[in-house]
Amino acid sequence: MSESTTQQRRPDETETSEDAELTARIEVLQEENQRLREEYARARRTQYRRTALALAAVGTIAALGGVFLPDARTVLFALGGTGLFAAALTRYLTPEQFIAASVGEGIYGSLARTETALVAELGLQDDRLYLPGPDTADGVSVRLFVPQQADHELPSPSALDSVFVLPDDEAERGVALHPSGGPLFAEFRQSLSGALAEEAGTLAAQLGDGLVEQFELARNATVDRHDEGGRVTIAIDGSAYGAVDRIDHPVASFLGVGFAVGLDQAVSVDTTTADGDRADYLVTCTWEAPTSFVFD
């Protein structure tokens, strides 16, 4: 009888031991993950500090050269001042905290699921239109409009002040959402050294550089096709926030808002999976001219 009882307990004891071992492994992995994140942050801060020191050294050498080389003093002093100023900016504007892309992707994923459920439950269309919205202090306001009717019409900017767009004309009804690309585009525009391009091909190149170089939302963003009739397709590779074909993905949203503002047009955005090896997704922005909507 005791032998049978012992045999019955052994599987439970084995399961308990395996659970404990699994829990211990998970804790070790969590600690290792946290350690790697901290090391990565330290490495990035060290890289910024080394860059600042290198710029400061170049600036100092150039300034000293200006003292001992009168013939090139103007150029050397200018180079020295530029180097020292760049060093100060790099040193004091270094970010102290780095957020993993998985965190941002998780936040966006939750919002995307909510918006997808909203669109499905209201029986809205698959169209994704980036339209001028109500007036704002900075003069730039864009909304993501999801129409209710297949044969829809564009609502007025003032009608987009509400989430549920319910004008008298049923063809203009739908949902107006604040696009995720709105704040990104506002920051991008402030960082431009020149004016925002008004020609679609040049504007596409500017926006692609912003995605890759400024925000690091994609590894590559290149113009795949440009039709003069009002269509640009941008190939996206290496999205930091996962699948780009979800509703109002930051990559597609940034492009939609950028083209809507840059071209003064209502822009339709469609995202598909790419067939080739050089890109993961194709984001196609389409607009019609002329339009009565004008951005201030």
N, C-alpha and C positions, 0 to 999 in steps of 0.2 A: 504494500500500500504506500509506504513512504517512497519507494523507488518510482512508482507511477506519479506521485505528486511532484517529485524532483524533475521528472521528464516533462511534466506539464509546465513547470515554471521556467525551464531553460529558454523556450522561445521568447517569453516575455522579457526575461533578463537580457537576451540578445538584442531585442528590439530597443530596450531602454539604453543599452550600451551604444547601439548604432545612432540613436537620436542624440545622445550626449556628444558623440564624436562629430556628428553633422553640425550640431550647434557650435561646437568649438571651432570647426573649420570655417563656419560662416563668420564668427567673431574675428578670427584671424584674417580672413579676406577683407572684412570691413576695416580693420585696423590698417591693413596693407594699402587698401584703396585710399584711405584718408592720408596716409603717409606719402603716397605718390602724388596726391593732389597738392599737399604742402610743399613737396620738393619741386613740383612743376611751377608753383607760384614763386618760390624762392629763385628758381632758375630764370624765370621771366624778369623778376625784379633785378637780378644780378646782370642780366643782359642789358637792361635799360641803363643801369648805373655804369657799366663798362662803355656803353655808347656815349653817355654823357661825359665820361672822363676823356674818351678819345676826342670828342668834339672840343672839349675845353683845352686839351693839349694842342690841337691844331690851331685854335684861336689864339692861345698864348704865344706859340711859336711865330705865328703870323704877325702878331702885335709887336713882339720883340724884333722881328725882322724889319718892321716899319721904322723902328727907332734907329737901327744901324744901316739901313739901306734907303737913303733919302730919295733916290730916283724912283723907287717903287713904293714909296711910303703910302700914297693914297690907296692903292690896290691892296696892300698888305694890311693896312688898318681896317679897311672895309671887310676883308676876309677874316681878320681877327675878331672884329665885332660880331660878324655873322656866326662864327664858330662858338664864341662865348654865349651869345644869345640862344643859339640852338641847344647848347649844353644845359643851360638853365631850364629851358622848356622841357627837355627830355628828363632831367632830374626831378623836377617838381611836379610834372604832369604824369609821372609814371603811376599807373593804376596800382592800388594796394591790394585789390581783390580781383580774382579771376573767377568767372562763373563758367562752369562746365557747360558745353553745348547740350548735353543730355538734360540739364535742368531747364534750359530755355525750350527745348523740344518737348519736354513733359508739360510745361505750362501751356505752350501753344496747342499741344495735342488735346488737352482738356477743353480748351476753348473751341477747337475745331469740332470736337464731338458734340458739344452743346449746339453750335451753329448748324451743324449738319442735321441734328435731330429737329431743330426748330424749322428748318427748311422743309424737311420731310413731313412733319406733322401739319404744316400749313399748306402742303401740296403746291409748293412753289416750283418754278422752272429751274433748269440747269444753267441758265445764263448768269454770268458774273459781269456786271457793268460798273465801272468806276466813273461816277458823275460828280459834277460840281455841286456842292451842298450849300447850306446857308452861310451868310457872311460871317467872317471871324475877324479878330483883331489884326492878324497878319495877312488877311486878304486871300488866303489859300485854304479852301475847305473841300474835301473830297469824301464821298460816301460810296460804300459798296452797296449797289442796288440789286436785289434779287427779285425779279418780277413775278407776278402771280399768273398773268396770262401769257400764252404762247405768242400771240400777236400783240405784243405790248407796245406802249408808247413811253417816251421818257418824261418823267414828272419834272415839275419846276424845281429849282434849287430850294426854294422855301419849303416845299412839301417834304424834303428830306430831313427836316429838323426833328422828325419823330421816327421812332423805330418802325412802327407800322404806318406805312404810307397809304392813306385811304382818301384820295381825292374823289370828286364826283365822277370823273371818268374812270370806269373800271379798268380800262386798258393801262392806266398809269399806276395801278395798285401793286404793292409788294412790300418788301422789307428793306430798310436802309440801315446799314451797320457802319460803325467806325472802322475803317480798314487798318489792319496791323501795319501796313506800309506807310501810313500817314506820318507818324512821328519819325520813322526812319528817313523818309524823304525830306522832312523839315530839317533834320540834322545834316543830311547830305547837302542840301541846298546852301546851308550856312557855311559849309566847309569848302565850297567851290571857289577856286581862285579867280575864275572868270564868270561869264554869264551862262545861264542854262541854255543849252542848244535849242534852236527852234526847228532844225531839220531832223527828220526821224532817224536817219542812219547815225548821225553824230550823237543825237540824244541817246540812242540805244547803246552806243559805245560808252558814253558817260555813265549811264545807269549800270551797265555791266561792270565797269571799273569800281563803282561804288559798292556793289554787292561783294566783289572779290577783295578789293584792296582796303576799303574802309570798314565794312561791317563783317567781313570774312564769313558771310552766309553761304558762300559756294566756293568751290575750288577753282572753277572756270565758268565764265559766262560770256559767250561769244555770239555775234549775230550769225544766225544760220541762214536766214532769208530775209530780204527786204523788198517788198513790192511797193512801187510808187503809188499804187492806187489806195493805200491806206492799211498796210499790214506789215508787221515786223515779227519775226520769230527768233527767239533767243534760246540758244542751247545751254542748258544748265548741267554741270557735272559736279558731283561731290557736295550735295546740299548738307549744311550743318544741322538742319532741322528736319531731316527725314524726307518722306515723300512730298513732292512739291504739288502733286495734283489734288491735295486736300483743299477745302474751302478756305479762301483768304490766307494761303500760306505766305509768310513774310517775304519770300523771294518773288512770287507772282504778284503779291499785293504791292510791293515796292515798285515793280515795273509798271503795273496798272496806274498807280497814283502818279508816277513820274511822267508817263506818256500823257495822261489826262491833263496835268498841269502844263507840261512843256509844249504841248501841241494845241492847247485850248480846245480839247475835244472830249466827247463822251467815249470812253474806251471799253471795249469788250475783251476779256481775258479768258483764254482757253488753254489748259495745260494737258499735255498728253505724254505718255511714256515714249522715250526715244528708242528706235530700233537698233541704231549703230552702237559702236563701242566707245565713241568719243564723247558721248553725252548720255545723261540719265533721263532728262526730261526736256521737252520743248514747250516753251511758253510763248503763245501767239497773242499779240495785242493787235486789235483791229479797231479802226475808227472810220467815220464817214465825214466828209466835208461838203459843204460848210455846215456849221452848227451854230445855234443861237446862244450857246453857253460860252461865256467869256470869263476868264479868271482875272481878277484885279491885280 
